[in-house]
Amino acid sequence: MARDLTIAVVQMQPKLGQLEENLVKMAEWVTTVAARQRVDLIVFPELITSGAELGVRFTEMAQRVPGMVVNALSQRAMDFGTYIAFGMATKEKVESVLYNSAVLIGPSGELVEVYHKLHLRGEERMIFREGFKLTTADTELGTFGMMLGSDLAFPEIARCAALEGVEVLLALGNWEAGEMDSWKTYIRSRAMENAVFVVGANRVGTDVTQTFGGESMIVGPRGQIVATLADNTDAETGAPKEGVIVAKIDLEDVRRTREDSQVMQMRQPVVYRNIVRKY
């Protein structure tokens, strides 16, 4: 029996440091996508409410969860009865503790899950605190997991998610234009290794020194590309543009692929002990 799920991925360019403008733009994208067809889940990229190169200004931009940002997008989720996943900078009650986070909101406007990025790189380590756990969201549609940016390069996250029952892994990214080969390889690898769907939402545009590469995609449990924005480029410059992809997937493909490939049954975890050693 099919377990169909319609997913939309929005490839967007946020304005650096313009929280309210970005929220308005996100709301417009949700309206545009959901007005065309019924969608179960809409996924936006990492740090989409603020942009990436803010440095110490993240202390001003970071929001509590729940808070103003979540409340605004919760209303849009309720309007169209859809899940919405997006990236933002969050803060704890202690103002100095900031996280690079992914948030999942449900169709009734409820906060479903929050994930804090585990693998910080470069200047991120000076601004954000590392997350401390993986998250799994069990919903009436299926089981979702979330990761952010460079998390995608670590197979341990996707494998742990799969072992926890995740069927759809949401990979929210700020991957730069020069890293597109890695982005595409990692997404397909994580999907094939674990026989899961991977939804990759990557941003476009330029902040200060970084230019982002887009190529958002949805990949199936056999590594097949279900939908992609790889060809969504400017005719003159070849630069990736804003856009959206919508695809219907069948979560039964996860079960069928695992039965065929035996990818989980063939594991030998007792041999993998070194994988949890720090060095």
N, C-alpha and C positions, 0 to 999 in steps of 0.2 A: 504494500500500500504506500502510495507516494506521500511524502511529507514536504509539500511545496512551501517555499519561502521566497518572497520577492525582496531583493536587496538593492538599494541605490547607493552609489559612492559619489560624493561631491568633491571634485578637484577644484579647490578655491585658493585665491590669493587674498590673505588678510592684509589690512593696513597696519603697519607697525605701530603699536602703542595706542591704537584707536578702538578701544573695547566696544563702545556703543555702536560705532559704525559697523564693526565686524558682526555684532549680534544681529543688527538689522539685515545685513547681507545674508547671514545664515538663515534667518527667518524667511527671507525672500526665496532662497534656494529650496527650503522645505516646502514652501507653498507651491513653487513651480513644479517640483518633482511630484508631490502628492496630489496635485490637481489633475495631472495627466493620467495617472493610474493608481491603483491601490498598491501601496508599498508597506512592507512589514518592518523594515529597518533602513535608516538612512545614516551613512557613516561619513564623518568629516575628518580631516587630517589632525595631526599633532599641533598643539599650541595655536589652534585656529582662531581663538578669540583675541589673541594679542600679537602674533608674530613671534619670531624666534630670537632676534638679536636685540634684547632689551637690557641685558646686563643687570645692574642694580635696580633699574626701573621695574623689574619684576616684583619688587617689594610693594610697589604701588598697584600693579596690575593684578596680582594674585587675589583670588576670591575664595571665600569659604564655601563649603559644600555641605548642605544646601545653602544657597545664597542668591544674589541677584541674577547671575548668569544662568544657573540651573533653573530658577523660577521662570525666567523669560523663555527658555527653550522648552520647559515643561508645558507651558501653555500651548506652544506650537505642536508639541507631541500629542496633547489632548485634542487639539483642533482636528487633527488628521488621523488619530488613532494609530500612531506608529511609534516604534522605538527610534531613538536618536542617540548615536555615539559620537563623541567629539573630544578633542584635546584642549586642555587649559592649564594655566598655572593656578595651583590651589595653595591655601595656607591653613595652618592649624590655629587653635586659639592663641598659641604662642606665636606672635606676629612674625618672628624671625625664622620660623620653620616653614619652608616652601617646598612644594613638590611639583614636578612635571607630571600631570595626571591625565587619565582617560576616564570619561564619565559616560555612563549608560543610563538613559532615562526611558521609562516605560510609557506605553500608550495611554495610561491614565494619568500621566504627569508625575508618576512616582519616581524617586531616585532608586534605581535598581542596583548599581554597583559603581565603585570608584577604584581605580587601579593607579598606583604610583610607580613611575618608571624605575626599573631596577638598575639598568646599565647606563650610567651617565658618562658622557665623554667630553673632553676639552673643557670649555668655560662653564658648561652645565654643572660641573662638580663644584664650582665656586658659588653657584646660586642656589641650586636645589639640593635637597637631602635625598639620598637613595631610598627607594621603596624597600619594603621588608617582607612582602608576601605576594603570591599570585592570587588572582581572583577568578572565580567561576560564577557565571550567572545562569541559573536554571530558570528557564521561562517556559511558557506554554507553547512557544514556537520551537524551542530547542535549547541547547546549552552553548553559551557563548563564553569565549575568553578574550582578553585584551592584552595588547602589548604596544609599546611606543618606540619609535625611532630605532636606535641601535640595539634594542632588545631582539630585533629580528635576526641579528647575526648570531644569536646564542641558541643553538638547537635545544638546550635543556628546557627553556621556557615552553616551547611548543610541545615537547614530549611530555612534560609534567601536566600541561593543560589537557593533552589527549588522554593521559592516564586518569585524569579527573573527570573524564566524560565529555570534554568540549568537542563539539561538532563543527563549530564555526569560530575561527580565530580572527579577531579584528586587529589588523596591524595599521596603526595610525602613524604616519611618518612625516618627517621634514628632511627627506633625503635630497642631497644636492645633485645638480645636473651631471657632475662628473662621476657620480656613484650609481648611475642607472643600471649598469651591468650587474653590480652587486645586489641592488634592490630587486631586480627581476629574478636573479638566481636564488636569492634567499627565500623569496615568497614561494616559488615553485618547489624548492627543496623542503621547506617546512610543511607544505601541503602533502607532498609525496611521502616524506618520512613517517608521517603520522596518519595518513589517510583522512585528512580533514579538509574542509573548505578554508581558504585564507582570503580575507578581504583586505586588500591593500589600498589605503587612502593616503595619497601623497600630495603635498601642496605644490603650487607653482608661484612664479614671481620672484622678486628680489627684495631682501631686507636692506642691510648695509653692505656687508661683504659677501653674503651668501646668495646664490642663485639656485632655485629649487627645480627639480626635474620632472615632476608630474608622473606620468605613466602609471596612474592608478589602475588597479586590476582586481578581478575576482578569479581565483584559481580553484579548481576542483580537486578532489581527493586523489586523483591519479596524476596530478600535476598539469592537467589540461587547463588552458586559458579559456575561461567561460566568457569573459568580457574584459575589454581593455580600452584605455584612453591613449595608448601609445601613439596613435596617428592623429591625435587632437592637437595639432600644432599650427602656428602662424604660417601662412603661405609664403610670406616674404622672408622672415627671419628663421623659421624652423623652431622657434621657441615653443615650449608646451603652453597650452592655453587652459583657462578655466573650462570646466565641463562636467558632465554627469554621465554615468553609466547605470543602467538598470538591468538586472538579470533575475530570472526565476531559477532557483536551484531546488533540488530534491535531497533532503537530508538522509533519505534512505541510501543514497550513493555512498555515504560514509560506511554504513554497515556492510553493504555489498562489497565495497573495495577491501575492507579489512578481512572479510571472509575469503575473498579471492587471493589476496596477497599474503595473508597470515602475518602481517607486519608486527602485530602485537604479540601473537602467540609464539613467534620465533625468538623473542627477546631472551637474553641471558643476563639479567640484572646483577647476579652475583659476581660476574666478571667485570662489571663497570665501576667498581668501588673507587678507583682513582678519580672518577669524574667529579666527586664531591670534595676533593682535596683542594685547598686554596692555591697551593703551588705544587 
